[in-house]
Amino acid sequence: MGKLERYFEDVARIKAEGVSANGWVTVVREHDGDLKVDIRPGMLRRCSPDQVASEIRTALLAAVADHRRLYRQLRIDYFGSPIGVELFTPSEPTQGEGHAA
């Protein structure tokens, strides 16, 4: 098996994880693309709908950022450069997106 085949196999095995801003939600992106979302007990009783949405959003974005970081590192490990793969930095929600103004 050549270097390129090993690279693609390693990319296919990436497992990424993200935790929400306040730690209520954890999202794991499995190597096959499936998402596992864990919500800590009590969140739905203690948080408003907007807070729940924000927690889920920040956990998902953290998982995307982790996947991008791991993918970028593979590019460096195999090819010595991350060219073409920038780090993903989640942006703050715009007014009206996820939070009341």
N, C-alpha and C positions, 0 to 999 in steps of 0.2 A: 504494500500500500504506500502510495506516495504522500508527500507533504501536503499537497492540496486536498487529497481525500481525507487525511487526518484532520486538517483544518475544518472542512465541512462537517465532519462527524462531531468535532468539538463544538462548533457553532450550534449544531442541532441538539446538543446536550445542555445548553445553557439553561440554568434554573435561576430565576431572579426573584428577589423579595423586596417588598416595600411596606413600611409601617406608616400609619397616618400621623398627622401633626401632633395629636394628643395621645397617641398610642392605643386608641380604641379598636382600630382595624388593621389587620395584616393581610396583604395580598401576596400570594406566591404564584409566579408564572412558571408553570412546569415546562420541561423541555419540549413537550408536544404542543405547546401553546395554550393549554387549558389553564384557567385561572381558579385558584382556591382562595376564597375570601373568608377570613375568620373575624368575627365580631365579638369583642369581649362582652360577657354577660353584664346586663344593666345599661348598656349604651342606649338602647331604644327607649328606655324609661327616663333616663336622665338628660338626654339631648333632644334639642328641637329638631324638626325635620331638616332645617338648613344646616345645623351642626352635623347631623348624620350624613347628609350629602357631601359636606366639606371633608369629613373624615374619610369617606369612601374615595372621594376624588384625590385627596393627598396621598392615600395609600396606593392607589392605582398609578399615579404619576411617579411616586417613589419606585415602584416596581419597574416602570418603563425606564427610568433613569438608571436603575441598577442593571437592567438588561443591556442597555446601551454601554454602560461602563465595562461590563464583562465582555461584550462583543468587541469593544475598542481594544481592550487588553489582549484579547486573542489576536487581533490584527498586529499589535506590536510584537507579541511573542513569536508569531509565525513569520511576519514579513518585515519586522523592524520599524514599522511606521503605522500610525493610525490614519493616514491620509484617506479622506473620504468618509470618515466616521467622527463626527463631532460629539462631544458630551452633550447629553440632554439635560437642560436645566428647566424645570417646571416654572412657568410664569405665574404670577399672582392673578387671581380671577379679576376680570374687568367688572366694572359697575354693572350690577344686574345679573351677573353670572355667579350663582351659588350663594350670594349674600345680599341681604336687603341693604339698600343705601341709607 
